Amino acid sequence: MDAPQTGSGSSRPGMVLRWARAVGLVGDEVEQRRLAAMRLEALAEWALPRAGAQDVALTAQWAVFICWVDDLIDRRGMGVVTGEVEELTAPLREILTAGGGLMSAATAPYAAVLRGLWERTAEGMSAQWRERFTADYTDFLDATEEEVALRRHGVRLSLEPYVRLRRRTITLLPLLDVLERTGNAPLVECPQVSARLGELRQALADVAGWANDLASAADDAAAGQDNLVTVLARQDGCSLPAARARAAVSAYT
């Protein structure tokens, strides 16, 4: 499907790829082709049909960073050694704790990417929004460390705890926070609204996690990692094709 034509919100092809190269998130041609194939600019344009080019680009850049962190952990075997993932997440936690402020000299370059994204996104947003984003992204980091520890110890989750953990590792809640900013649609900060939208946000995270697991089932199997398909197959004692069919129903209905 071609990228939508959305007037001022339409990004030039390759803009996000050039940004990712400039900040050091992609290097060789294989990584560049993989990122280009994701078409994250088109995704951001579909999500923000009335936004300006800068907001569309910022959203796509967040998507690149989120995918980069995910690939670094899931596709490069990170986590086999105890403390390896924590070395990755510690500088990211430092950014959130400092609120985008000064970092120590030892902070990894990728943390500077998060700082830049955070500063541009948080500008002009309320203290409540900043707290919510920080809580959502910190919870993603917590869940990522939990997931890697489970893999390292060979723990296989049943369906319900797997879904709960996947809801937190898919990184959709922080991205929804970003979309409030780039879509110029901040939530009303009150308990009643938060309670009503909380379940909807979690349901969206579930759908995103299930759809992602369907798309990445082959890669996860090659890496020896569980996903929704293998969890369903193990729980129901059925074949992988049958589990995939059930997962597809769960994801798209």
C-alpha positions as CSV (number, residue, x, y, z in Angstrom):
1,M,0.0,0.0,0.0
2,D,1.4,3.4,-0.9
3,A,1.9,6.1,1.7
4,P,-1.0,8.5,2.0
5,Q,-0.9,11.9,0.5
6,T,-1.8,14.2,3.4
7,G,-0.7,17.7,2.4
8,S,1.6,19.4,4.9
9,G,1.8,16.2,7.0
10,S,3.3,14.1,4.2
11,S,7.0,13.2,4.8
12,R,9.5,12.9,2.1
13,P,10.6,9.2,1.6
14,G,13.8,8.5,3.4
15,M,13.7,11.4,5.8
16,V,13.4,9.1,8.9
17,L,16.1,6.8,7.5
18,R,18.5,9.8,7.1
19,W,17.7,10.8,10.7
20,A,18.3,7.2,12.0
21,R,21.7,7.2,10.2
22,A,22.6,10.6,11.6
23,V,22.0,9.7,15.2
24,G,23.6,6.3,14.9
25,L,20.6,4.0,15.2
26,V,21.3,2.2,11.9
27,G,24.6,1.5,10.3
28,D,25.1,-1.1,7.6
29,E,22.9,-1.6,4.5
30,V,21.1,-4.6,6.0
31,E,19.8,-2.4,8.9
32,Q,19.0,0.4,6.5
33,R,16.9,-1.9,4.3
34,R,15.1,-3.3,7.3
35,L,14.2,0.1,8.5
36,A,13.1,1.3,5.1
37,A,10.9,-1.8,4.7
38,M,9.0,-0.9,8.0
39,R,7.7,2.3,6.3
40,L,7.3,4.0,9.6
41,E,6.9,7.4,7.9
42,A,3.7,6.1,6.3
43,L,2.5,4.7,9.6
44,A,3.0,8.1,11.3
45,E,1.1,9.8,8.4
46,W,-1.8,7.4,8.7
47,A,-1.9,8.0,12.4
48,L,-1.8,11.8,12.1
49,P,-3.6,12.7,8.9
50,R,-4.0,16.4,9.9
51,A,-0.6,16.9,11.5
52,G,2.3,19.0,10.2
53,A,5.5,17.5,8.8
54,Q,7.4,18.1,12.0
55,D,4.9,16.2,14.2
56,V,4.7,13.4,11.7
57,A,8.5,13.2,11.6
58,L,8.8,13.2,15.4
59,T,6.2,10.4,15.7
60,A,8.1,8.3,13.1
61,Q,11.4,8.9,14.9
62,W,9.9,7.7,18.2
63,A,8.7,4.6,16.3
64,V,12.2,4.0,15.0
65,F,13.7,4.3,18.4
66,I,11.1,1.9,19.9
67,C,11.8,-0.7,17.2
68,W,15.6,-0.2,17.6
69,V,15.4,-1.0,21.3
70,D,13.2,-4.0,20.7
71,D,15.5,-5.4,17.9
72,L,18.6,-4.8,20.0
73,I,17.2,-7.0,22.8
74,D,15.2,-9.6,20.8
75,R,17.2,-10.1,17.6
76,R,20.8,-9.8,18.8
77,G,20.7,-12.3,21.7
78,M,21.0,-9.7,24.4
79,G,20.2,-10.9,27.9
80,V,22.0,-14.2,28.0
81,V,24.5,-12.6,30.3
82,T,23.1,-11.4,33.6
83,G,23.1,-7.6,33.8
84,E,23.5,-7.1,30.1
85,V,20.0,-5.7,29.5
86,E,20.3,-3.6,32.6
87,E,23.4,-1.9,31.2
88,L,21.2,-0.9,28.2
89,T,18.3,0.3,30.2
90,A,20.2,2.2,33.0
91,P,21.1,5.2,30.8
92,L,17.4,5.3,29.5
93,R,16.2,5.4,33.1
94,E,18.7,8.2,33.8
95,I,17.1,10.3,31.1
96,L,13.7,9.8,32.5
97,T,14.8,10.5,36.1
98,A,16.6,13.7,34.9
99,G,13.6,14.7,32.8
100,G,15.8,15.2,29.8
101,G,18.4,17.1,31.8
102,L,22.1,16.7,32.1
103,M,23.5,13.2,31.7
104,S,26.7,11.7,33.1
105,A,29.7,11.5,30.8
106,A,29.4,7.7,30.7
107,T,25.9,7.7,29.2
108,A,25.6,5.7,26.0
109,P,25.0,7.5,22.7
110,Y,21.6,5.9,22.2
111,A,20.4,7.6,25.5
112,A,21.2,10.9,23.9
113,V,18.7,10.0,21.1
114,L,16.1,9.4,23.8
115,R,16.9,12.7,25.5
116,G,16.5,14.5,22.2
117,L,13.2,12.9,21.5
118,W,12.0,13.5,25.1
119,E,12.9,17.2,25.1
120,R,11.1,17.8,21.8
121,T,8.0,15.9,22.8
122,A,7.7,17.1,26.4
123,E,8.0,20.8,25.5
124,G,4.8,22.5,26.4
125,M,3.1,19.4,27.9
126,S,1.7,19.3,31.4
127,A,3.4,18.0,34.4
128,Q,0.7,15.2,34.5
129,W,1.5,14.2,30.9
130,R,5.3,14.1,31.7
131,E,4.6,11.9,34.8
132,R,2.4,9.6,32.8
133,F,4.9,9.2,29.9
134,T,7.7,8.6,32.4
135,A,5.6,6.0,34.2
136,D,4.7,4.2,31.0
137,Y,8.2,4.1,29.6
138,T,9.7,3.1,32.9
139,D,7.2,0.3,33.1
140,F,8.2,-0.9,29.7
141,L,11.9,-1.0,30.8
142,D,10.8,-2.9,34.0
143,A,8.8,-5.4,31.9
144,T,11.7,-5.8,29.4
145,E,14.1,-6.7,32.2
146,E,11.5,-9.2,33.6
147,E,11.0,-10.8,30.2
148,V,14.7,-11.3,29.6
149,A,15.2,-12.7,33.1
150,L,12.4,-15.3,32.4
151,R,14.1,-16.3,29.1
152,R,17.5,-16.6,30.8
153,H,16.0,-19.0,33.4
154,G,14.0,-21.0,30.9
155,V,10.6,-20.0,32.4
156,R,7.7,-20.5,30.0
157,L,4.6,-18.4,30.8
158,S,1.0,-19.6,30.4
159,L,-1.4,-17.4,28.4
160,E,-2.7,-15.0,31.0
161,P,0.6,-13.9,32.5
162,Y,2.2,-13.9,29.0
163,V,-0.5,-11.4,27.8
164,R,-0.1,-9.2,30.8
165,L,3.7,-9.0,30.3
166,R,3.3,-8.5,26.5
167,R,1.0,-5.6,27.1
168,R,3.9,-3.9,28.9
169,T,6.7,-4.9,26.5
170,I,5.0,-3.8,23.3
171,T,5.7,-0.1,24.1
172,L,2.4,1.1,22.8
173,L,1.4,3.0,25.9
174,P,4.4,5.4,25.6
175,L,3.6,5.8,21.9
176,L,0.0,6.7,22.7
177,D,1.4,9.4,25.0
178,V,3.5,10.7,22.2
179,L,0.5,10.8,19.9
180,E,-1.3,13.0,22.4
181,R,1.5,15.5,21.8
182,T,2.0,15.2,18.1
183,G,-1.7,14.8,17.4
184,N,-2.4,17.9,19.5
185,A,-5.0,15.9,21.5
186,P,-3.9,15.9,25.2
187,L,-6.1,13.8,27.5
188,V,-8.2,15.5,30.1
189,E,-6.3,14.9,33.3
190,C,-8.9,13.8,35.8
191,P,-9.6,10.5,37.6
192,Q,-12.8,9.7,35.7
193,V,-11.3,10.1,32.3
194,S,-8.2,8.2,33.3
195,A,-10.2,5.3,34.6
196,R,-12.4,5.0,31.5
197,L,-9.5,5.3,29.1
198,G,-7.1,3.0,31.0
199,E,-8.9,-0.2,29.9
200,L,-9.1,1.1,26.3
201,R,-5.4,1.9,26.2
202,Q,-4.6,-1.6,27.6
203,A,-6.9,-3.2,25.0
204,L,-5.0,-1.3,22.2
205,A,-1.7,-2.5,23.6
206,D,-3.0,-6.1,23.6
207,V,-4.1,-5.9,19.9
208,A,-0.7,-4.4,19.0
209,G,1.2,-7.1,20.9
210,W,-0.9,-9.9,19.3
211,A,-0.6,-8.5,15.8
212,N,3.2,-8.0,16.3
213,D,3.5,-11.6,17.5
214,L,1.7,-12.9,14.4
215,A,4.0,-10.9,12.2
216,S,7.2,-12.0,14.0
217,A,6.3,-15.6,14.7
218,A,9.0,-17.0,12.4
219,D,11.7,-14.7,13.7
220,D,10.7,-15.5,17.3
221,A,10.8,-19.2,16.6
222,A,14.2,-18.9,15.0
223,A,15.4,-17.1,18.1
224,G,13.9,-19.7,20.4
225,Q,11.6,-17.2,22.0
226,D,8.0,-17.5,23.0
227,N,5.2,-15.4,21.5
228,L,1.4,-15.6,21.5
229,V,1.4,-18.4,18.9
230,T,3.7,-20.7,20.7
231,V,2.1,-20.0,24.1
232,L,-1.4,-20.9,22.6
233,A,0.0,-24.0,21.0
234,R,1.5,-25.1,24.3
235,Q,-1.5,-24.3,26.4
236,D,-4.1,-25.9,24.0
237,G,-1.9,-28.8,22.9
238,C,-2.5,-27.9,19.2
239,S,-0.4,-27.3,16.2
240,L,1.3,-24.0,15.4
241,P,-1.0,-23.4,12.4
242,A,-4.1,-23.9,14.6
243,A,-2.6,-21.6,17.3
244,R,-1.8,-19.0,14.7
245,A,-5.4,-19.1,13.5
246,R,-6.7,-18.6,17.0
247,A,-4.2,-15.8,17.6
248,A,-5.4,-14.1,14.4
249,V,-8.9,-14.1,15.7
250,S,-7.8,-12.6,19.0
251,A,-5.8,-9.9,17.3
252,Y,-8.3,-8.8,14.7
253,T,-11.7,-9.1,16.4
